[in-house]
Amino acid sequence: MGRADGSGRIVSPADADDSGTGILHVDMDAFYASVEVLDDPSLRGRPIVIGAPEGRSVVSSASYEARRFGVRSAMPMAHALRLCPQAIVVLPHFDRYQAVSAQVMDVFRSFTPLVEPLSIDEAFLDVRGARRLWGSPGRIARLIRERIAAEVGITASVGVAATKHVAKMASTMSKPDGLLIVPGDRTQEFLDPKPVRAIWGVGPMAAEALESRAIRTIGDVRQTPPHVLERIVGPAGAERLAQLARGIDAREVETTRAEKSIGHEETFETDVADVELLRAELLRLSDRVAVRLRRAGFEAAGVAIKVRFSDFSTITRSATLPDPSAVGQRIGEASRELLAGVDLRLPVRLIGVRAERLRPAGSGGVALWDDDQDWKRVEGTLDDALARFGKGAVTRAAFLGRAESRHLPSHPRPPADSD
């Protein structure tokens, strides 16, 4: 099957059977790097790594030329440059990626309104109702690839299948710049020889647990008794694995996706052992999370923190708020309480705050009294100042005088290139 560097790529012939299909998974190839090449053709064919060259930044994306040296998304930049010293490091341009992503999504919606974006560079499409206008699913996939190449200037890989799970597997195997069709009646034949790691949602730990018990392929999963799977991945995981291994995936393409969480995190330039600095950073991040909650019209019923230590071990802690909130002070207090329960055995490399279990603001009704009323008034004023004067116009007194160099610059950004 295809690998992250494009080796082992599998594609369908021009006359491939697409009977029994109707779901497409379309994924841009090395999206961030492809956009940089689009804007600077001199980069074509060269090993490109997207990210900040200094400090302790991580790789956002890499061209296939760089991936062949082992460079991967989310890898520390220093390690990436050791693997590929000749790599060209390009600073990310997230506004540009968002603009190109919008062009791509417009192409998708010109074929069908049933489009479910998964991230900035990939989406599911249900084309079962578009046959009369555009033809069979295989033909629609080819037309989409042609349109993206001609109108946007980048390449896409497409998986065509009867279900979302199989379509996503197929697009991964066809990368880069490929098309793989799995006819509905050959789904099991397609799945059985594939490794368990190819199952969408099976992470490294689950894969290792399965493989340690000689369950190495999807066919092995299908033939494993349910009670054995339950001992390995639990009852819910066992049922889900068994269904996917049999090609069963009842999930429909969802055109609207509710945001489930909003978060911010910082990687420090140097590891931090100062608890007060960590507490201040949690409050600063909580304010940023709260601003995004208010802009989106959400409140959070839960808060979580993430702490990564100097040895790269990572822990998370979460708590339920007494009442759903979009107030930075309330989220900050909850995150600081969570930090107090963490054994800070080592200096901290990264810290983050995430608002979870989101719901529309005010959907719980009006309380008889509101403990956060004063803070809401203060933070509403801060929102107005931010809108008028921009980021940094107003800050908490607690943050004044703190060395901004203690953390790497951050900004709202899409997730790392998913390819």
C-alpha positions in Angstrom: 0.0 0.0 0.0 1.0 3.6 -0.4 3.3 5.2 2.3 3.7 8.7 3.5 6.6 9.2 1.0 4.6 8.0 -2.0 6.3 4.6 -2.3 4.0 1.6 -2.8 1.4 3.8 -4.6 -1.6 1.9 -6.1 -3.9 3.4 -8.7 -6.8 2.1 -10.8 -6.7 1.7 -14.6 -8.8 4.1 -16.8 -11.5 1.5 -17.3 -11.8 0.5 -13.6 -15.1 -0.9 -12.4 -16.9 1.6 -10.0 -20.1 -0.3 -9.5 -21.6 -0.1 -6.0 -19.7 3.0 -5.1 -20.8 6.5 -4.4 -18.5 8.0 -1.7 -15.3 9.9 -2.6 -12.5 10.9 -0.3 -10.4 13.6 -1.9 -7.1 14.6 -0.3 -4.7 17.2 -1.5 -1.1 16.0 -2.0 1.4 17.6 0.5 -0.9 20.5 0.6 1.1 23.2 2.3 4.2 22.4 0.3 2.2 22.2 -2.9 0.8 25.7 -2.3 4.4 27.1 -1.8 5.5 25.5 -5.1 2.5 27.0 -6.7 3.6 30.5 -5.6 7.3 29.9 -6.2 7.8 27.4 -9.1 11.6 27.4 -8.4 10.8 25.1 -5.4 9.4 22.4 -7.7 11.1 19.0 -7.3 13.1 20.1 -4.3 12.9 18.9 -0.7 10.7 21.5 1.1 10.0 21.6 4.8 7.2 24.0 6.0 7.9 25.5 9.4 10.0 28.0 11.3 13.8 27.3 10.9 14.8 28.5 14.4 14.2 27.4 17.9 12.2 24.3 18.7 9.5 24.5 16.0 8.0 21.5 14.4 7.3 20.5 10.8 3.9 21.6 9.5 4.3 19.8 6.2 7.0 18.4 3.8 7.2 17.8 0.1 7.4 14.2 -1.1 11.1 14.9 -1.9 11.7 15.6 1.8 9.5 12.7 3.0 11.8 10.2 1.2 14.4 11.2 3.8 12.0 10.3 6.6 10.7 13.9 7.3 7.2 13.9 8.6 4.6 16.4 9.8 4.8 17.2 13.6 8.5 16.2 13.7 10.9 18.6 15.5 12.5 20.8 12.9 16.0 20.1 14.2 15.5 16.4 13.6 14.0 17.0 10.1 17.1 18.9 9.1 19.4 16.2 10.4 17.5 13.7 8.2 17.5 16.0 5.2 20.3 18.7 5.5 19.6 19.9 2.0 16.0 20.7 2.8 14.7 24.2 2.0 12.8 25.5 5.0 9.8 27.7 4.1 7.9 29.8 6.6 4.2 28.9 6.5 1.6 31.2 5.0 -1.6 30.0 6.6 -3.8 32.7 5.1 -2.8 31.6 1.7 -3.5 27.9 2.5 -6.9 28.8 3.7 -7.6 30.7 0.4 -6.5 27.8 -1.8 -8.5 25.4 0.4 -11.6 27.5 -0.2 -11.0 27.2 -4.0 -10.7 23.5 -3.7 -13.9 23.2 -1.6 -15.7 25.3 -4.2 -14.7 22.7 -6.9 -16.1 19.9 -4.7 -19.4 21.7 -4.2 -19.8 22.4 -7.9 -20.3 18.6 -8.3 -22.4 17.9 -5.2 -23.7 19.8 -2.2 -22.9 16.8 0.0 -19.4 17.7 1.0 -17.9 17.0 4.4 -14.6 18.8 5.0 -12.3 16.8 7.4 -9.6 19.4 7.4 -8.1 22.2 5.3 -7.0 19.8 2.6 -9.4 16.8 2.5 -13.1 16.1 2.3 -15.7 13.3 1.8 -18.2 13.7 -1.1 -21.4 11.8 -1.6 -21.9 11.7 -5.4 -24.7 9.1 -5.5 -27.2 11.8 -6.5 -24.9 13.4 -9.1 -24.8 10.6 -11.5 -27.3 12.0 -14.0 -25.5 15.2 -14.3 -21.9 14.1 -14.2 -21.8 10.4 -14.7 -20.5 7.5 -12.6 -18.5 8.0 -9.3 -15.2 7.1 -11.1 -15.8 9.7 -13.8 -16.7 12.3 -11.2 -13.5 11.6 -9.4 -11.5 12.1 -12.6 -13.3 15.3 -13.4 -12.6 16.7 -9.9 -8.9 15.8 -10.2 -8.8 17.5 -13.6 -10.6 20.6 -12.4 -8.3 21.0 -9.3 -5.2 20.7 -11.5 -6.5 23.1 -14.1 -8.2 25.8 -11.9 -6.1 25.6 -8.7 -2.8 24.3 -9.9 -2.2 21.5 -7.4 -2.8 17.7 -7.4 -5.2 15.6 -5.5 -5.6 11.9 -4.7 -9.0 10.3 -4.6 -10.4 7.1 -3.2 -13.8 5.9 -4.5 -15.7 3.3 -2.6 -19.0 2.3 -1.1 -18.2 3.7 2.4 -16.3 6.5 4.0 -13.8 4.2 5.7 -12.8 2.4 2.5 -12.7 5.6 0.4 -10.2 7.2 2.9 -8.0 4.1 2.8 -8.1 4.1 -1.0 -7.1 7.7 -1.3 -4.1 7.2 1.1 -2.9 4.2 -1.0 -3.1 6.2 -4.3 -0.9 9.1 -3.1 0.5 11.2 -4.6 -1.7 12.3 -7.6 -3.6 9.1 -7.9 -7.1 7.6 -8.1 -8.0 4.2 -6.6 -11.5 2.7 -7.0 -12.8 -0.1 -4.9 -16.0 -1.7 -6.4 -18.7 -2.4 -3.8 -18.7 -6.2 -4.3 -14.9 -6.3 -4.0 -14.6 -4.5 -0.7 -13.7 -7.5 1.4 -11.1 -8.6 -1.1 -9.6 -5.1 -0.9 -9.6 -5.0 2.9 -8.5 -8.5 4.0 -4.7 -8.3 3.1 -4.3 -4.7 4.4 -2.4 -4.2 7.7 -4.4 -3.3 10.8 -2.6 0.0 10.9 -4.5 1.0 7.7 -7.8 1.0 9.6 -8.9 4.6 10.0 -8.8 5.3 13.7 -6.4 2.5 14.8 -3.5 4.3 16.4 0.0 3.0 17.1 -0.8 1.7 20.6 -3.9 -0.2 19.4 -2.0 -1.6 16.4 0.9 -2.8 18.6 -1.6 -4.5 21.0 -3.3 -6.3 18.0 0.0 -7.2 16.3 1.4 -8.6 19.6 -1.4 -11.2 19.4 -0.7 -12.1 15.8 -3.6 -9.9 14.5 -1.7 -8.2 11.7 -4.1 -7.8 8.8 -7.7 -6.7 8.5 -8.5 -10.3 7.5 -7.1 -11.4 10.9 -9.4 -8.9 12.6 -12.4 -10.4 10.8 -11.5 -13.9 11.8 -10.8 -13.1 15.5 -13.5 -14.0 18.0 -15.3 -11.0 19.5 -14.3 -11.8 23.1 -10.6 -11.8 22.1 -10.9 -8.4 20.4 -12.8 -7.0 23.5 -9.8 -8.0 25.7 -7.5 -6.0 23.5 -9.4 -2.8 22.7 -12.5 -3.0 24.9 -16.2 -3.7 23.9 -16.9 -0.6 21.9 -13.6 -0.7 20.1 -14.0 -4.4 19.3 -17.5 -3.9 17.8 -16.2 -1.0 15.7 -13.1 -2.9 14.5 -15.2 -5.9 13.6 -17.6 -3.8 11.5 -14.9 -1.9 9.7 -13.0 -5.2 9.0 -16.2 -6.4 7.2 -16.6 -3.3 5.2 -19.5 -2.1 7.3 -19.5 1.7 7.8 -23.0 3.3 8.2 -21.7 6.9 8.6 -23.2 9.3 6.1 -21.4 12.3 4.6 -22.2 15.2 7.0 -22.4 18.6 5.5 -22.3 20.4 8.8 -19.8 19.5 11.5 -20.2 21.0 15.0 -16.9 22.2 16.5 -16.2 19.9 19.5 -13.4 21.8 21.1 -11.3 25.0 20.9 -7.8 25.2 22.2 -4.4 27.0 22.2 -1.0 25.7 23.2 2.6 27.1 23.4 6.0 25.5 23.0 8.5 27.3 25.2 11.8 28.4 23.7 13.6 27.0 26.8 12.1 24.4 29.2 10.2 26.0 32.1 10.3 24.9 35.7 8.8 28.2 37.1 5.3 27.3 38.3 4.2 30.9 38.4 5.2 31.4 34.8 3.2 28.3 33.9 0.2 29.5 35.8 0.4 32.9 34.0 0.7 31.1 30.6 -2.4 29.1 31.3 -4.3 32.3 32.0 -3.0 33.9 28.8 -4.0 30.9 26.8 -7.4 30.7 28.5 -8.1 34.3 27.5 -7.3 33.4 23.9 -9.6 30.3 24.0 -12.4 32.4 25.5 -12.1 35.0 22.7 -12.5 32.3 20.2 -15.5 30.8 22.1 -17.3 34.1 22.1 -16.6 34.8 18.5 -18.0 31.4 17.6 -21.0 31.8 19.9 -20.1 28.9 22.1 -19.7 28.1 25.8 -17.6 25.3 27.2 -18.9 22.7 29.7 -15.4 21.3 30.3 -11.7 22.4 30.3 -8.6 20.4 29.7 -4.9 21.1 29.9 -2.0 19.5 28.2 1.5 19.4 29.6 4.6 18.1 27.7 7.8 17.7 29.7 11.4 18.1 28.6 11.6 14.3 28.0 8.6 14.6 25.5 6.3 12.7 27.8 2.9 14.2 27.7 -0.1 14.3 30.1 -3.6 15.7 29.9 -6.0 16.6 32.7 -9.7 17.6 32.3 -12.5 18.9 34.5 -16.2 19.8 34.2 -17.1 23.5 34.9 -19.8 24.2 37.4 -21.6 26.1 34.6 -20.8 26.3 30.9 -18.7 29.4 30.3 -16.9 31.5 27.7 -15.1 33.6 30.3 -11.3 33.6 30.2 -11.0 34.1 33.9 -13.3 31.1 34.7 -11.4 28.8 32.2 -8.1 30.0 33.5 -9.0 29.3 37.1 -10.1 25.8 36.1 -6.9 25.2 34.1 -4.8 26.4 37.0 -6.6 24.0 39.4 -5.8 21.2 37.0 -2.1 22.2 36.9 -2.0 22.1 40.7 -2.7 18.4 40.5 0.1 17.7 38.1 3.4 16.3 39.3 5.9 18.8 37.7 8.7 16.3 38.0 10.5 17.8 35.0 10.7 21.2 33.3 7.9 21.8 30.9 8.4 22.1 27.1 4.8 22.8 26.1 1.5 23.7 27.8 -2.0 24.0 26.4 -5.6 24.8 27.3 -8.7 23.4 25.6 -12.3 24.2 26.0 -14.4 21.0 25.5 -18.0 19.9 25.3 -19.1 23.0 23.5 -22.7 24.2 23.2 -24.4 27.3 21.8 -24.1 30.2 24.2 -27.1 30.7 26.3 -28.7 27.4 25.4 -29.0 26.4 29.1 -31.4 29.2 29.9 -31.0 32.3 32.1 -29.7 31.7 35.7 -31.1 33.5 38.7 -27.7 35.0 39.3 -24.4 34.9 37.4 -21.1 34.7 39.3 -19.2 35.7 36.1 -21.3 38.9 35.3 -18.5 41.3 36.2 -15.9 39.3 34.3 -18.2 39.1 31.3 -18.5 42.9 31.3 -14.7 43.3 31.5 -14.0 40.7 28.7 -16.7 42.2 26.5 -14.8 45.5 26.7 -11.6 43.7 25.8 -13.3 42.1 22.8 -14.3 45.6 21.6 -10.7 46.8 22.1 -9.4 43.8 20.2 -11.8 44.5 17.3 -10.9 48.2 17.1 -7.1 48.1 17.7 -6.0 44.5 17.1 -4.2 41.9 19.0 -2.0 43.1 21.9 -3.8 46.4 22.4 -4.9 45.4 25.8 -3.4 42.8 28.2 -3.6 41.7 31.8 -1.3 43.5 34.2 -0.1 40.0 35.2 1.5 39.6 31.8 3.4 42.9 31.7 7.1 42.6 32.0 7.1 38.9 31.3 9.7 37.9 28.7 7.8 37.1 25.5 10.9 35.2 24.3 10.1 32.4 26.8 7.6 30.9 24.3 7.6 30.5 20.6 5.4 32.9 18.6 2.0 31.4 18.1 -1.0 32.2 16.0 -4.4 30.6 15.1 -3.6 28.1 12.4 -5.1 25.0 10.7 -3.9 21.6 12.0 -0.7 20.2 10.5 -1.0 19.1 6.8 -3.0 15.8 7.2 -1.3 14.2 4.2 
